[in-house]
Amino acid sequence: MTTKKKHRVLVVEDEMIIAMNLADTIVDLGYEVVDTCESYTEAVDALEKHKPDIALVDIQLKGQKSGIDLGEIINQRFKIPFVFLTSNSDRITIDAAKKTIPSSYLLKPFESDELYAAIEVGIEQYMNKEQNVSSVLNEALFVRKNQLLHKVFFKDIVYLKSDHVYIELHTHDNQIHVVRGSLSQFLETLPHSFFRTHRSYAVNLDFLEAINSLYVIANGSQVPIGKTYKGVLMSQVRIE
């Protein structure tokens, strides 16, 4: 009989008593705690040394760099899911935190079942990543929907709409598929026919029909266009 491998968790918390209690709870939930850290620098060293499956990161850390700074470096270098822990629920903190695309955000104090759910969801999303945004083929990608992986061809996508940490893929047959990620990163996986028209929108130029000062029309849909993006687009089109 084989034993299921325990997921390995890194705890980044600047209050030592809280960190110890959190570590005990994580162990009680059936996970392994690889280390507890108080600062950004300690956490980066621990990430390199232990290579955990997921990190629990307090937004307020000792030193000049915060948990949000750590979230950014995790995305850039370590590519693992992380959960933000915080006592702050103000909009400024949440807006700054969500830009790093954490897998979850827990407001202290939280219950052990909330922590368990956050860890499980974060790891599950990471394990399925290759079957989602990262499962890009030469001409298509697979998107999970209704317990199935649906093949979506790039050529069929009319435009993209970003909504916080999710992206809507609007296709020519009026279907909407949803993937997780940032619009900037997702556009890097797409052909050059996709053009960003707005902070939250991008359009497939193969469907472009008309342009005005406020929006473009693609396959009959109005897609917002910002002033800066419009200038770039207009410089690339031929006007008679």
N, C-alpha and C positions, 0 to 999 in steps of 0.2 A: 504494500500500500504506500503510495507516494504522499508526501506532505506538501501542501500548498505553500509556495514561496511567499514569505511575508514581504509586503511592500515596505520600502525603506523611506523614512521621513526625516527631513531636516527641520529643526525648530529654530527660528530666528526671533528672539524676544529679549528686550533689554531689561526686563524686570526678572531677576533670577528666580524668585519664589514662584512667579507666574509660569516661567519656563519649566521649572521642575514639576509643577502640578500638571501642566499641559503635557509634558513628556510621559508622566504616569498615566494620564488618560489615554494617550495614544497607544501605549503598550497594552493597557486594559482592553482597547478596541481590537487588538490583534496585529498591530503593526510593529515595526522595529524603528527605534529612534537612533539615527546614526550620529547625531551630535546636537548640541544646543549652542547658539551663538548670540552675542549681544550687539554686534556691530556689523556694518557692511563688509569691512575687511575680513573679519573672522568668517563671515558667511561665504564669501567668495573662496577663501581657502578651503572651507569645509566642502563646498560644492565640487571643487577640483579634486579633493582627496577622496570623498566618499561616494560621489556620483549617486545621489539619492533619486528615488522615483518621483518625489514631490517635496515641495518646501512650504512650510507655514511661516508667513512673514508678517511681523508686526510693522505697521507703517512708520511708527516712531522708534528709531534706533539710537544707540549711543554713537556719538561722532557727528561729523558734518553731513554724511550721506544718509538718506532715509531708506525705508523699505521700498519706496517707489523707485529710487535709484537702483536698488537691488533687483526689482522686477524687470527693469530695462536690461540689465546685464544678463539676467537669466534668459530672457528672450534672445539676446544676441549671441551668447556663448554656450549656454548649457541646455537650452531647448527642452526644459521639463515644465510640467504644470506647477503653479504656485497659488496659494490661497492667502489673501490679505486678511490680517487680524487687526482690528483697531477699535478704539473707544470713541473715535470721531465719526460722526454721521453727517457733518456739514457738507454742503454741496461742493465747495471748493476741493475738499479732500477727496470726495468720491469721484469728481470729474478728473482730477489728476491721476487717481489710481486706475480708473477704467481705461485710460489711454494705454496702459501697459498690457491690457487684455489678461487679467488674472482669470483663473478658472472659477474662482468664487471669492466672496467678500463677506467675512463674518464679523458682526458687531459684538463686542464684548459687553456683558458676559454672555456666553453662548452655552448651550447644552451639549452633552457628549454625542447625542444622536445627530445634532446639526453638524458637528465636527466630522463625524463618520460620513455623513452624506457628502460633505464638501470634498473630503479626501477621495471617496469612491468615484464621484462624478468627475473630479479633476483627472484622476488616473485613467478612467474609462475614456474620456475625451481624448487624452493623449494617445492611448493605445489604438483608438480608431482614426487617428489623424491621417494615417496613410490611406484610409478608405474614404477620406473626405477631401479637404482642400489639397492635401499633399499627394493624393492619388491621381496626379495629372498625367495623362497620356499625351501622345503627340498632337492629337486633335480633339481631345475630350477630357472630361473628368467625371468621377463618380460622386454622387451626392446621396447621403442617407436620407430616406424619407419613407415613413410608414413601414419600418422594419426591412426595407429593401434598399439596395444601392442602385440608383438610377443614373444611367449614362447621359451626360449632357454635353453635346458638341459645342465647341467654342463658337462655331459659325452660326449657331442657332440662338445665341445670347444677344438680345437687343441692347439691354443696358443693365447696369449694376446700381444698386442702392444700398448704401451703408447705413446701418442702424445700430449704434453703439458697437458691440463686439460681434455683430452678425452682418452678413451681406446677403441681400436678396438678388437672385439671378432671374431676370425677366426675359423669357424667351419669345420667339416670334409667334408661337402658338398660344400665347397668353398664359403660360405656366409660370409659376414662381417657385424657385428652389432656394433653400436657405443654407448657407454655410457659415462657419465660425471663422473669424479672423479680421484683420484690418484691411481696408480697401487698398492701401499702398502696397502691402505685401502681396495681396491677391493679384493685383495688376501685373506684378512682376512675373507671374506664371502664365499670363495670357499673351496672345499674339499682338503685334504692333497695331493692329486695326482698332484696338480699344484705346479710347482717348478720354482722359479725365476732364469733365466739364465743370466740376464743382467739388467742394470738400467731401461731399457725400455721394457723388454720382460719377459714373463713367459710361460712355456710350460706345457701341460697336459702329465704327464709321461706315461699315458696309451697309448699314441700315439707315444712314443719315439721309434725310429728305429735305430739310429746310432749317434755316438759322435766323433768329432775330436777336434783339438785345437782351432778352430774358431767358430764352430757352432754345433748344434744338428740337426738331421733330425726327424721331426715328421709328420707323414702322408704325406710324400713326400715334406714337406716344410722345408727350411733351416731357423733356428732360431738362432740368434747370442748368443754366450755364453762368458761371461767374465772369466778371469783367476781365480778369487776368487770363483765364482759360480761353475766353472768347477771342482775345487778341492773338493768342498763339494759334488757335484754330483758323481764324481768318487769314493769317499769314501763310497758311498751308493750302488754302483752297483757291481755285481759279474763279475769278469773277469777271463776267463779260459786261 
